[in-house]
């Protein structure tokens, strides 16, 4: 199967300080790919680069065979839905208006939303269990409700690539499971789903593939039972886990 996203000789840096180095990596559609690693390992940098939010110092990212830099901003936004860990609207809006922003790349000048746009927003809010919040001001909602609405905004784009940075960090356990199930469902429908997470139990349960990053480099890559083996858990996370994959209850925040 041809990779949906391809990274080739990728180096990312901040102020000339190298923070990520990947010789080659292909990420397939139809799978949930998890990025795990300690804080500062390079997970968010990788997601930003995949989303086109950060230009690599060298190398390239290809989306369906095309260098990401060749896409116009609106076209890239139609193809890639990206939810950063610190996403917050810059101005107060009603909750539904926040989700409607996910359809912005499709709007034509001087026209309002179409029936298709409204249907996509309705579906995204239903999927994230936020439909009842639509008329409430976003800034008056709880952190968990805000997180689900921001995810709904990403889902409303209906992009073939879904990039999420710690999507369950602010959620209660039930909604964490709901979001993971939603990500798995999107992958089964053909989307390329990549997320960064700290909860190894959730990663192990819902991911098809786990990429472990440490100090800006990939140190393990494969199915959860292989990538999260005892040696990796000890070397990367400092965990003594003879059985490998982390048991329920470990949450490396």
C-alpha positions as a Markdown table, in Angstrom:
| # | Residue | x | y | z |
|---|---|---|---|---|
| 1 | Unk | 0.0 | 0.0 | 0.0 |
| 2 | Unk | 1.4 | 3.4 | -1.0 |
| 3 | Unk | 2.0 | 5.7 | 2.0 |
| 4 | Unk | -0.4 | 8.7 | 2.4 |
| 5 | Unk | 2.3 | 10.8 | 4.0 |
| 6 | Unk | 6.0 | 10.4 | 3.3 |
| 7 | Unk | 8.9 | 12.1 | 5.1 |
| 8 | Unk | 12.2 | 12.1 | 3.3 |
| 9 | Unk | 15.5 | 13.2 | 5.0 |
| 10 | Unk | 13.6 | 15.5 | 7.3 |
| 11 | Unk | 15.4 | 17.8 | 9.7 |
| 12 | Unk | 13.5 | 20.4 | 11.8 |
| 13 | Unk | 15.1 | 23.1 | 13.8 |
| 14 | Unk | 14.3 | 26.1 | 16.0 |
| 15 | Unk | 16.8 | 28.9 | 15.9 |
| 16 | Unk | 19.3 | 26.6 | 14.3 |
| 17 | Unk | 18.9 | 24.0 | 17.1 |
| 18 | Unk | 18.0 | 20.7 | 15.6 |
| 19 | Unk | 15.0 | 19.1 | 17.3 |
| 20 | Unk | 13.9 | 16.4 | 14.9 |
| 21 | Unk | 15.7 | 14.2 | 12.4 |
| 22 | Unk | 14.0 | 11.5 | 10.4 |
| 23 | Unk | 15.7 | 9.8 | 7.5 |
| 24 | Unk | 12.5 | 8.3 | 6.0 |
| 25 | Unk | 9.0 | 7.5 | 7.1 |
| 26 | Unk | 5.8 | 6.6 | 5.5 |
| 27 | Unk | 2.4 | 6.8 | 7.2 |
| 28 | Unk | -0.6 | 5.0 | 5.7 |
| 29 | Unk | -4.2 | 5.9 | 5.4 |
| 30 | Unk | -6.8 | 3.6 | 7.0 |
| 31 | Unk | -4.7 | 3.3 | 10.2 |
| 32 | Unk | -4.4 | 5.1 | 13.5 |
| 33 | Unk | -0.8 | 6.0 | 14.1 |
| 34 | Unk | 0.2 | 7.1 | 17.5 |
| 35 | Unk | 3.3 | 9.2 | 18.4 |
| 36 | Unk | 4.6 | 8.7 | 21.9 |
| 37 | Unk | 7.6 | 9.8 | 23.8 |
| 38 | Unk | 8.8 | 12.0 | 26.7 |
| 39 | Unk | 8.0 | 15.7 | 26.8 |
| 40 | Unk | 10.2 | 17.5 | 24.4 |
| 41 | Unk | 10.9 | 14.4 | 22.3 |
| 42 | Unk | 9.7 | 16.0 | 19.1 |
| 43 | Unk | 6.1 | 14.7 | 18.8 |
| 44 | Unk | 4.4 | 18.2 | 18.4 |
| 45 | Unk | 7.2 | 19.3 | 16.0 |
| 46 | Unk | 6.5 | 16.3 | 13.8 |
| 47 | Unk | 2.7 | 17.0 | 13.8 |
| 48 | Unk | 3.3 | 20.7 | 13.0 |
| 49 | Unk | 5.6 | 19.7 | 10.1 |
| 50 | Unk | 3.1 | 17.1 | 8.8 |
| 51 | Unk | 0.4 | 19.8 | 8.9 |
| 52 | Unk | 2.5 | 22.3 | 7.0 |
| 53 | Unk | 2.6 | 24.7 | 10.0 |
| 54 | Unk | 6.4 | 24.3 | 10.3 |
| 55 | Unk | 8.8 | 24.3 | 7.3 |
| 56 | Unk | 11.6 | 21.8 | 7.8 |
| 57 | Unk | 15.2 | 23.0 | 7.7 |
| 58 | Unk | 15.8 | 20.3 | 5.1 |
| 59 | Unk | 14.1 | 17.4 | 3.5 |
| 60 | Unk | 10.5 | 17.2 | 2.5 |
| 61 | Unk | 7.0 | 16.0 | 3.4 |
| 62 | Unk | 4.8 | 14.6 | 0.6 |
| 63 | Unk | 1.1 | 14.3 | 0.8 |
| 64 | Unk | -0.3 | 11.7 | -1.6 |
| 65 | Unk | 2.9 | 12.0 | -3.6 |
| 66 | Unk | 3.0 | 15.9 | -3.7 |
| 67 | Unk | 5.4 | 18.0 | -1.8 |
| 68 | Unk | 3.4 | 19.7 | 0.9 |
| 69 | Unk | 4.9 | 23.1 | 0.1 |
| 70 | Unk | 3.3 | 23.0 | -3.3 |
| 71 | Unk | -0.3 | 23.1 | -2.0 |
| 72 | Unk | -2.0 | 26.5 | -1.7 |
| 73 | Unk | -3.0 | 27.2 | 1.9 |
| 74 | Unk | -6.7 | 26.7 | 1.3 |
| 75 | Unk | -6.2 | 23.5 | -0.5 |
| 76 | Unk | -3.9 | 22.2 | 2.2 |
| 77 | Unk | -6.5 | 23.1 | 4.8 |
| 78 | Unk | -9.1 | 21.1 | 2.9 |
| 79 | Unk | -6.9 | 18.0 | 2.9 |
| 80 | Unk | -5.4 | 18.3 | 6.4 |
| 81 | Unk | -7.2 | 18.9 | 9.7 |
| 82 | Unk | -4.8 | 19.8 | 12.4 |
| 83 | Unk | -5.6 | 20.2 | 16.1 |
| 84 | Unk | -2.7 | 21.5 | 18.2 |
| 85 | Unk | -2.5 | 20.8 | 21.9 |
| 86 | Unk | -2.8 | 24.5 | 22.8 |
| 87 | Unk | -5.6 | 25.4 | 20.3 |
| 88 | Unk | -7.7 | 28.3 | 21.5 |
| 89 | Unk | -9.8 | 30.8 | 19.5 |
| 90 | Unk | -8.5 | 34.3 | 19.5 |
| 91 | Unk | -12.0 | 35.8 | 20.1 |
| 92 | Unk | -15.2 | 34.8 | 21.9 |
| 93 | Unk | -17.7 | 33.0 | 19.7 |
| 94 | Unk | -20.7 | 30.8 | 20.2 |
| 95 | Unk | -19.8 | 27.1 | 20.3 |
| 96 | Unk | -21.4 | 26.3 | 16.9 |
| 97 | Unk | -19.5 | 29.1 | 15.3 |
| 98 | Unk | -16.3 | 27.6 | 16.5 |
| 99 | Unk | -17.1 | 24.3 | 14.8 |
| 100 | Unk | -18.2 | 26.1 | 11.6 |
| 101 | Unk | -14.7 | 27.5 | 11.3 |
| 102 | Unk | -13.7 | 24.0 | 10.1 |
| 103 | Unk | -15.6 | 24.6 | 6.9 |
| 104 | Unk | -13.8 | 27.9 | 6.2 |
| 105 | Unk | -11.5 | 26.4 | 3.5 |
| 106 | Unk | -14.6 | 25.4 | 1.5 |
| 107 | Unk | -16.4 | 28.8 | 1.6 |
| 108 | Unk | -16.7 | 30.9 | -1.5 |
| 109 | Unk | -16.2 | 34.7 | -1.4 |
| 110 | Unk | -19.4 | 36.6 | -0.4 |
| 111 | Unk | -21.4 | 33.5 | 0.2 |
| 112 | Unk | -22.7 | 31.8 | 3.3 |
| 113 | Unk | -22.4 | 28.2 | 4.4 |
| 114 | Unk | -24.0 | 25.6 | 2.1 |
| 115 | Unk | -26.3 | 22.7 | 3.1 |
| 116 | Unk | -23.2 | 20.5 | 2.8 |
| 117 | Unk | -21.3 | 22.7 | 5.2 |
| 118 | Unk | -24.2 | 22.7 | 7.8 |
| 119 | Unk | -24.5 | 18.9 | 7.5 |
| 120 | Unk | -20.7 | 18.5 | 8.1 |
| 121 | Unk | -21.0 | 20.7 | 11.2 |
| 122 | Unk | -24.0 | 18.8 | 12.5 |
| 123 | Unk | -22.3 | 15.5 | 12.0 |
| 124 | Unk | -19.1 | 16.6 | 13.8 |
| 125 | Unk | -21.0 | 17.9 | 16.8 |
| 126 | Unk | -23.0 | 14.7 | 17.1 |
| 127 | Unk | -19.8 | 12.7 | 16.8 |
| 128 | Unk | -18.2 | 14.6 | 19.6 |
| 129 | Unk | -21.3 | 14.9 | 21.7 |
| 130 | Unk | -21.3 | 18.7 | 21.6 |
| 131 | Unk | -24.6 | 19.4 | 19.8 |
| 132 | Unk | -26.3 | 20.6 | 23.0 |
| 133 | Unk | -23.5 | 23.2 | 23.5 |
| 134 | Unk | -24.1 | 25.0 | 20.2 |
| 135 | Unk | -25.7 | 28.2 | 21.5 |
| 136 | Unk | -23.4 | 28.6 | 24.5 |
| 137 | Unk | -20.4 | 31.0 | 24.5 |
| 138 | Unk | -17.2 | 29.1 | 24.0 |
| 139 | Unk | -15.4 | 31.0 | 26.8 |
| 140 | Unk | -18.0 | 29.9 | 29.3 |
| 141 | Unk | -17.5 | 26.2 | 28.7 |
| 142 | Unk | -15.4 | 23.7 | 30.7 |
| 143 | Unk | -11.9 | 22.7 | 29.5 |
| 144 | Unk | -13.3 | 19.3 | 28.5 |
| 145 | Unk | -16.2 | 20.8 | 26.6 |
| 146 | Unk | -13.9 | 23.2 | 24.8 |
| 147 | Unk | -11.6 | 20.3 | 23.8 |
| 148 | Unk | -14.4 | 18.4 | 22.3 |
| 149 | Unk | -15.7 | 21.4 | 20.3 |
| 150 | Unk | -12.2 | 22.1 | 18.9 |
| 151 | Unk | -12.0 | 18.4 | 17.9 |
| 152 | Unk | -15.5 | 18.9 | 16.2 |
| 153 | Unk | -14.0 | 21.8 | 14.3 |
| 154 | Unk | -11.3 | 19.6 | 13.0 |
| 155 | Unk | -13.8 | 16.8 | 12.2 |
| 156 | Unk | -16.1 | 19.3 | 10.3 |
| 157 | Unk | -13.4 | 19.8 | 7.7 |
| 158 | Unk | -13.8 | 16.1 | 6.6 |
| 159 | Unk | -10.2 | 16.1 | 5.6 |
| 160 | Unk | -8.5 | 12.9 | 4.5 |
| 161 | Unk | -5.7 | 13.6 | 7.0 |
| 162 | Unk | -6.4 | 14.1 | 10.7 |
| 163 | Unk | -3.5 | 15.3 | 12.9 |
| 164 | Unk | -4.2 | 15.6 | 16.6 |
| 165 | Unk | -1.9 | 16.7 | 19.4 |
| 166 | Unk | -3.0 | 15.2 | 22.7 |
| 167 | Unk | -6.7 | 15.2 | 21.8 |
| 168 | Unk | -7.8 | 13.6 | 25.1 |
| 169 | Unk | -5.6 | 15.6 | 27.6 |
| 170 | Unk | -8.5 | 17.6 | 29.0 |
| 171 | Unk | -11.2 | 14.9 | 28.8 |
| 172 | Unk | -12.7 | 12.7 | 31.4 |
| 173 | Unk | -12.2 | 8.9 | 30.9 |
| 174 | Unk | -15.5 | 8.3 | 29.1 |
| 175 | Unk | -14.9 | 11.0 | 26.6 |
| 176 | Unk | -11.3 | 9.9 | 26.1 |
| 177 | Unk | -12.6 | 6.5 | 25.1 |
| 178 | Unk | -15.2 | 8.1 | 22.9 |
| 179 | Unk | -12.6 | 10.2 | 21.1 |
| 180 | Unk | -10.3 | 7.2 | 20.6 |
| 181 | Unk | -13.2 | 5.2 | 19.1 |
| 182 | Unk | -14.0 | 8.1 | 16.8 |
| 183 | Unk | -10.4 | 8.3 | 15.6 |
| 184 | Unk | -10.5 | 4.5 | 14.9 |
| 185 | Unk | -13.8 | 4.9 | 13.0 |
| 186 | Unk | -12.3 | 7.7 | 10.9 |
| 187 | Unk | -9.3 | 5.5 | 10.0 |
| 188 | Unk | -11.6 | 2.6 | 9.1 |
| 189 | Unk | -13.4 | 5.0 | 6.7 |
| 190 | Unk | -10.1 | 5.6 | 5.0 |
| 191 | Unk | -8.6 | 8.6 | 6.7 |
| 192 | Unk | -5.0 | 8.9 | 7.7 |
| 193 | Unk | -5.1 | 9.5 | 11.5 |
| 194 | Unk | -2.0 | 10.5 | 13.4 |
| 195 | Unk | -2.1 | 11.6 | 17.1 |
| 196 | Unk | 0.3 | 12.3 | 19.8 |
| 197 | Unk | -0.6 | 10.9 | 23.2 |
| 198 | Unk | 0.7 | 10.2 | 26.7 |
| 199 | Unk | -1.8 | 7.5 | 27.8 |
| 200 | Unk | 0.0 | 4.3 | 26.9 |
| 201 | Unk | -3.1 | 2.1 | 27.7 |
| 202 | Unk | -5.2 | 4.1 | 25.2 |
| 203 | Unk | -2.4 | 4.0 | 22.7 |
| 204 | Unk | -2.0 | 0.3 | 23.0 |
| 205 | Unk | -5.7 | -0.3 | 22.7 |
| 206 | Unk | -6.7 | 1.8 | 19.8 |
| 207 | Unk | -3.5 | 2.3 | 17.6 |
| 208 | Unk | -2.6 | 0.2 | 14.7 |
| 209 | Unk | 0.9 | 1.6 | 14.7 |
| 210 | Unk | 3.1 | 3.3 | 17.4 |
| 211 | Unk | 6.0 | 5.5 | 16.6 |
| 212 | Unk | 8.2 | 6.1 | 19.7 |
| 213 | Unk | 10.2 | 9.3 | 19.5 |
| 214 | Unk | 13.1 | 10.2 | 21.9 |
| 215 | Unk | 15.4 | 13.2 | 21.6 |
| 216 | Unk | 14.1 | 14.0 | 18.1 |
| 217 | Unk | 14.7 | 10.5 | 16.6 |
| 218 | Unk | 12.5 | 7.5 | 16.1 |
| 219 | Unk | 13.6 | 4.7 | 18.4 |
| 220 | Unk | 10.7 | 2.2 | 17.9 |
| 221 | Unk | 8.1 | 1.8 | 15.2 |
| 222 | Unk | 5.5 | -1.0 | 14.8 |
| 223 | Unk | 2.4 | -2.5 | 16.3 |
| 224 | Unk | 1.8 | -1.5 | 20.0 |
| 225 | Unk | 2.9 | -4.9 | 21.3 |
| 226 | Unk | 6.3 | -4.5 | 19.5 |
| 227 | Unk | 6.9 | -0.7 | 19.7 |
| 228 | Unk | 6.0 | -0.6 | 23.4 |
| 229 | Unk | 8.2 | -3.6 | 24.5 |
| 230 | Unk | 9.9 | -3.7 | 27.8 |
| 231 | Unk | 13.3 | -2.5 | 26.5 |
| 232 | Unk | 11.7 | 0.6 | 24.9 |
| 233 | Unk | 9.6 | 1.4 | 28.0 |
| 234 | Unk | 12.7 | 1.2 | 30.2 |
| 235 | Unk | 15.1 | 3.1 | 28.0 |
| 236 | Unk | 12.7 | 5.9 | 26.9 |
| 237 | Unk | 10.3 | 6.2 | 29.8 |
| 238 | Unk | 12.3 | 4.8 | 32.7 |
| 239 | Unk | 9.6 | 2.2 | 33.4 |
| 240 | Unk | 10.1 | -1.3 | 34.7 |
| 241 | Unk | 7.6 | -3.3 | 32.7 |
| 242 | Unk | 8.7 | -6.8 | 32.1 |
| 243 | Unk | 5.5 | -7.6 | 30.2 |
| 244 | Unk | 5.9 | -4.8 | 27.7 |
| 245 | Unk | 2.9 | -2.7 | 26.9 |
| 246 | Unk | 1.9 | -0.5 | 29.8 |
| 247 | Unk | -0.9 | -1.9 | 32.0 |
| 248 | Unk | -4.1 | 0.1 | 32.6 |
| 249 | Unk | -3.5 | 2.9 | 35.0 |
| 250 | Unk | -0.2 | 4.2 | 33.6 |
| 251 | Unk | -0.6 | 7.7 | 32.2 |
| 252 | Unk | 2.6 | 9.5 | 31.3 |
| 253 | Unk | 1.4 | 13.1 | 31.3 |
